[in-house]
Amino acid sequence: MFGLLALAAITFHADFEGGSLGKTDTIGPTHFRLHMLGEVDQDKRNRQASWYYFRIDGARGQDLTLDLVDLPGEYNYRPNRGAIVAETRPFFSADDKTWTTLETTSYDAAEPHLRLKIRPTADRIWIAHTPPYTTRHLNHLLASLKGNPHVTRQAVGRTVGGRDIPLLTITERGQVGSKKVIWILFRQHAWESGSSWAGEGAIRFLTSSDPAAVRIRQQAVFKIFPMCDPDGVIRGGVRFNANGYDLNRNWDLVDPKKMPEIAAQRQAILDWVDRGGRADMLLTLHNDEGPEYIGGPPGEEHRPLLERFARLIEASPVFQQNRKAALAETSTTAGKPGRMSFPQGMYHDRKLAAFLIELRCFPHPELGREPNIPDRLRFGRDLVQAMASAVQQ
Ligand SMILES: [Zn+2]
C-alpha cells in the first residue's frame, strides 16, 4: 500500500457547556478567520465579544493561523475596539483542564483582529479567552463538599432558564450569637471565569481544616452565591442573562420576570437583613481586562472599612491595584433606569457596605504573566481572609 494519506479535516467545535464561537471562514488549508459571537443587551446595545471557548479537531502537527475577528463593541453605550486586544492572549489546553497562555499571538489594531499561531500537539485542543469555569466545575466542587459539616446549600430561586440559583452558608456549627456575616457574589458576568476560580479557592479554604479557616468560621458566617448567572455560563455568554439584562446593572429595577437572578439574590439578602441578620460586608468579584481595583460602597460612613480592607487585600501577591480604591458614586443612573450596580443597589436599599473587586486578565505586574488558575485560587483564599479580618477590627 502506498499513496498520500489524506489529511484529516480541521474542524472547530463549541457545542459544549460554556462554548462560544461564531462562524469560521476558511482562508487557506491551515488559515481560518474565526468570528466572535458576542452578545447584546435587551435593547440590542452594549455588544460585548469578550468570550470564546472552542475545540479544534484534526489539526495535530499542523501550523495553524487563526484570526479572531468581529471584536468591536460597546461598553456603557460607548463604542470600543473590543475586549480582545494585544494583552488578552488566549489560553490553550490539550485536555480541557490544564491551561497555558498562548504566547504566539499578534494584534492588528487596524481591523482589529487577534492572530493566533499554534501547532497542536494533540488531535483535539481547546482554546479560550481565559481558563474556563463552568457549572461542571462548580458541581464537582459541591459534590466534594457533600457531608462537610461546615457548609449548607440552598436555592434562592430560579434563573430565566429554570436553573437553581445556589447560595452556600459556611460557618462553624453550634455557635451562635455575635458572628460577623459576610456576603460574596461570584460570577455575575458569565465570561469572567476568573471570578469563579477565585470563588472555588475561597470555598475550598473556608470549608477546610486549615487552622486559619477554623478560626474564621468561629468568628464569621460566609453567605456565598458561587455562580450568579448559571444560564450565561452554560451558554458561553458574556454579561447578560437570557433576557439580555446585565446582572451587575439593573439593581434599581429587579424585575422578577425579566431578571429573576437579581431579584432572587437581592431578596435573599434583604430578607436576611430585615429579619435582623447581619451583613457586615458584601462583595461582588469580577475580572476585567486591564483594571484591577476595589470599588467601595457609595456611603462615606463606609470609608474606614474600605481603607482597612484595601490594606489587608493589597498584601496578597496576586492583587495589585492600578486604580486607587474609591467609594462608588451614589448612582450611575444619570436619569436612565437600569444602570445601578450591586454595591449601588445595596446601598440604595439598606445602606449596606457592598464592595466590588475587579481582577485583571492582562499580564500581572507582580507575576510577570497572565494570572492562571492557581493564582485565582490563591486570590480567593486571600480575599476571604482579608474580609474576615476587615470586619473584626
Ligand atoms: Zn463583571
Residues whose N, C-alpha, C, O or C-beta is under 5 A from the ligand:
A	BS01	ZN	H189 H286 N287
